[in-house]
Amino acid sequence: MAELKIIKMSEINPEPVDWLWEPYIAYGAITLIQGDGGQGKTTVSLAIAAALTKGEALPSGSSPIRSNVIIQNGEDSYSHTIRPRLEQLGANCDLIHFIDEEETALSFADERIEQTIVATNAKLLILDPVQAYFGKANMNSANGVRPLLKKLGAVAARHGCAVLLVGHLNKKGGKAQYAGLGSIDIYAAARSVMTVGCTGIDENIRAVVHNKSNLAFAGKSQAFGLDPISGFNWLGDCDTTIDEVLGKGKKPESQFAKARRFIETTLAGRPVPAVEVMEMAEEQGISLSTLNRAKEALGAISIKQGEQWFWVLPIEAECREVYQDNQHSQDSQDSQTQHFQSNVQEVSQCTTLTNLNNLAILNILSEQNQIVQEVF
């Protein structure tokens, strides 16, 4: 029988949380990042590792101290996939290590994990996917999961090393805590859980949603681009929800879609002072970061008139052709004026995805064609 030992709470010294990426990943604790295959969870974990090897700040976070990292991957080739991705992310590969599993597979119970953390003084351990490291234990059983993750958590705490588990989602769906493959105890053991998935904005734009946080208030969702040409890049805060990335039922209009519709409607047919656009967007609950992303996606531009800045929607090819037609009709002053008026009317009827901006067109034409003064 174990010896009874009772401890007073007053004997416990409160300690602040030490963050690798506040409030998403804490040193000395287990974090889970999960998502469907192909959504970018492994790439996000590698981006976090790359940032740590460079001492580079992650979105909305402060710069961590440059540190060693251990990456164990049970699915991808280190030579064909992991190192090329790390190099693309600008990682310092001299600070990234992995345990050779060629002769003996690694598991959570393996003493080599702690030995390697000590030998390299690593401050981040990535295990990808988590389901590959349970050894002979049943990952669908609480009795199989809890002891192993408790031991791993103790190792992390002893050495101040952040542990990032990368997990797959199951096919059943349901609530976020039940969405991961394996026992719910994997989710329960993690002090922080992030879920990666599509945003509905663009096929190359995904989001990391912070759906569980025991050590601080949950952080904002973080958008990232995953483009075949430009690769991975962080895009900043976004409004994507856990329900959206899990694809539950009919998706409500995303904040990005709302911002895009707001810009199209507000700027239809006229430039609008930038200050007014931002104030109206704020009244509708649209954040400035989301508004700016929608502006960029639509190709809207800023034009300075006098001392004031205006937002205008782009001019499409059809309306540029109208301008060119006007340039080539130089028969007489009267015919030019009549033709220009006809073109302006035609421009005003142009209907495109971005609701072409007539006043912006007139401003541009006025710089190129003196007839504008006569028309007006």
KADA-V236659 format. One record per residue. RES is the residue in one letter. NEAR is the number of other C-alpha atoms within 8 Angstrom. D_FIRST is the distance of its C-alpha to the first C-alpha in Angstrom with 2 decimals. Layout:
# KADA-V236659
res->{RES,RES}
near->{NEAR,NEAR}
d_first->{D_FIRST,D_FIRST}
This chain:
# KADA-V236659
res->{M,A,E,L,K,I,I,K,M,S,E,I,N,P,E,P,V,D,W,L,W,E,P,Y,I,A,Y,G,A,I,T,L,I,Q,G,D,G,G,Q,G,K,T,T,V,S,L,A,I,A,A,A,L,T,K,G,E,A,L,P,S,G,S,S,P,I,R,S,N,V,I,I,Q,N,G,E,D,S,Y,S,H,T,I,R,P,R,L,E,Q,L,G,A,N,C,D,L,I,H,F,I,D,E,E,E,T,A,L,S,F,A,D,E,R,I,E,Q,T,I,V,A,T,N,A,K,L,L,I,L,D,P,V,Q,A,Y,F,G,K,A,N,M,N,S,A,N,G,V,R,P,L,L,K,K,L,G,A,V,A,A,R,H,G,C,A,V,L,L,V,G,H,L,N,K,K,G,G,K,A,Q,Y,A,G,L,G,S,I,D,I,Y,A,A,A,R,S,V,M,T,V,G,C,T,G,I,D,E,N,I,R,A,V,V,H,N,K,S,N,L,A,F,A,G,K,S,Q,A,F,G,L,D,P,I,S,G,F,N,W,L,G,D,C,D,T,T,I,D,E,V,L,G,K,G,K,K,P,E,S,Q,F,A,K,A,R,R,F,I,E,T,T,L,A,G,R,P,V,P,A,V,E,V,M,E,M,A,E,E,Q,G,I,S,L,S,T,L,N,R,A,K,E,A,L,G,A,I,S,I,K,Q,G,E,Q,W,F,W,V,L,P,I,E,A,E,C,R,E,V,Y,Q,D,N,Q,H,S,Q,D,S,Q,D,S,Q,T,Q,H,F,Q,S,N,V,Q,E,V,S,Q,C,T,T,L,T,N,L,N,N,L,A,I,L,N,I,L,S,E,Q,N,Q,I,V,Q,E,V,F}
near->{2,3,4,4,4,4,5,6,5,5,6,6,5,4,4,4,7,7,9,9,11,11,12,13,13,15,16,15,15,15,16,13,14,14,14,9,6,5,10,12,12,8,9,8,12,11,10,9,11,13,12,14,16,10,11,10,10,10,8,7,8,8,8,10,6,9,12,14,15,13,11,10,11,7,6,8,8,8,7,8,9,10,10,9,10,13,10,8,10,7,12,10,10,5,9,11,10,7,8,5,7,5,5,5,6,8,9,12,8,7,6,7,8,8,8,11,14,9,6,7,9,13,12,13,14,14,13,15,13,10,10,9,10,14,8,4,7,9,11,8,9,10,7,11,16,11,8,11,11,9,10,10,12,8,11,15,11,8,9,10,16,16,15,14,13,15,14,11,10,8,5,5,10,6,6,10,8,8,12,15,9,9,12,10,9,11,11,8,10,11,12,15,15,14,13,16,14,12,11,7,9,7,7,7,13,16,15,12,14,15,11,9,13,7,8,6,7,10,8,9,13,13,13,13,12,12,8,5,4,6,9,10,7,9,8,10,11,13,10,12,8,11,8,12,14,9,8,8,4,5,9,4,6,11,11,13,10,10,13,12,8,9,10,11,7,8,14,11,10,10,12,11,10,10,7,8,11,10,8,8,14,10,7,6,6,12,8,9,9,14,14,8,9,13,12,8,7,10,8,11,9,9,8,8,7,4,5,7,11,12,14,14,16,11,9,8,6,7,10,9,8,11,10,8,8,12,8,6,9,9,6,6,8,6,10,13,11,8,10,12,9,8,11,10,8,9,11,9,6,10,7,7,4,10,12,15,15,11,9,10,9,10,8,8,10,11,7,6,8,8,11,11,7,7,8,4}
d_first->{0.00,3.81,6.48,8.85,12.14,15.24,18.40,21.89,24.14,26.85,25.01,25.44,28.78,30.72,32.05,34.98,34.71,36.44,38.58,40.06,42.04,41.71,40.49,39.91,37.74,35.37,34.28,30.53,30.08,30.61,33.96,35.21,38.92,39.98,43.28,45.41,46.82,49.83,49.23,48.49,44.74,44.64,47.76,46.33,43.21,45.60,47.73,44.75,43.99,47.68,47.85,44.92,46.61,49.74,48.23,50.03,49.28,48.21,49.88,49.51,47.19,47.62,47.99,44.73,44.64,45.73,42.70,41.59,40.38,38.55,39.82,38.32,40.47,39.93,43.20,46.02,47.75,47.31,50.93,52.60,50.73,48.16,50.27,53.52,51.89,50.38,53.80,55.47,53.08,54.03,50.63,50.33,49.08,48.49,45.46,44.03,41.87,40.10,37.82,39.71,38.25,41.06,39.03,35.49,34.82,32.63,29.60,27.24,24.59,27.23,26.78,30.57,30.43,28.81,30.89,34.05,33.30,32.94,35.98,38.24,36.85,37.20,36.94,37.12,35.51,37.11,35.69,38.40,37.80,34.14,34.20,35.00,31.79,29.02,29.46,28.27,26.14,27.72,29.16,29.89,26.31,23.89,21.03,23.32,24.51,21.78,19.48,22.66,24.36,21.36,21.34,25.14,25.11,22.93,25.44,28.28,27.00,26.40,29.98,31.84,32.93,34.01,32.97,35.57,34.78,37.95,37.66,40.03,40.76,40.68,43.83,42.74,43.28,41.96,40.20,39.40,35.62,36.19,38.96,36.96,36.45,32.89,30.01,30.44,27.18,29.34,31.45,28.51,26.92,30.27,31.11,34.75,36.59,40.24,42.33,45.52,48.51,52.23,53.91,56.98,59.13,60.00,58.70,57.94,56.15,52.43,49.91,46.35,44.97,41.99,40.33,36.85,36.04,32.90,33.89,37.51,40.26,41.17,44.03,47.37,48.00,49.50,52.36,53.11,55.91,55.39,58.89,59.92,62.44,61.11,57.44,54.59,55.22,53.55,55.74,53.98,52.65,53.35,52.80,51.32,48.58,45.55,47.46,50.34,48.41,46.61,50.06,49.39,52.50,55.69,55.22,56.63,59.07,57.31,58.06,59.88,62.06,62.71,63.78,66.00,67.70,68.16,69.93,72.14,73.19,73.63,75.63,77.72,81.37,81.04,79.33,77.05,76.25,72.84,71.79,72.60,70.67,67.52,67.92,68.45,65.47,63.23,64.50,63.42,59.91,60.58,59.01,61.27,59.32,59.63,63.28,64.06,62.44,64.50,67.60,67.10,66.50,69.74,71.67,72.74,74.39,75.06,78.72,80.05,83.14,84.45,81.56,79.31,76.96,77.02,74.88,76.84,76.06,77.35,80.79,80.73,83.11,85.37,86.22,86.80,89.36,91.04,91.42,92.85,95.37,96.44,96.95,99.23,101.46,103.84,107.19,108.10,106.71,107.03,105.55,102.66,101.91,102.13,99.96,97.32,97.18,96.72,93.93,92.13,92.35,90.98,88.09,87.26,86.90,84.54,81.24,78.41,74.66,74.96,77.86,80.32,81.31,85.07,85.39,83.58,86.07,89.01,87.78,87.58,90.96,92.57,91.87,93.58,96.35,98.80,99.63,96.53,98.44,101.29,99.01,97.46}
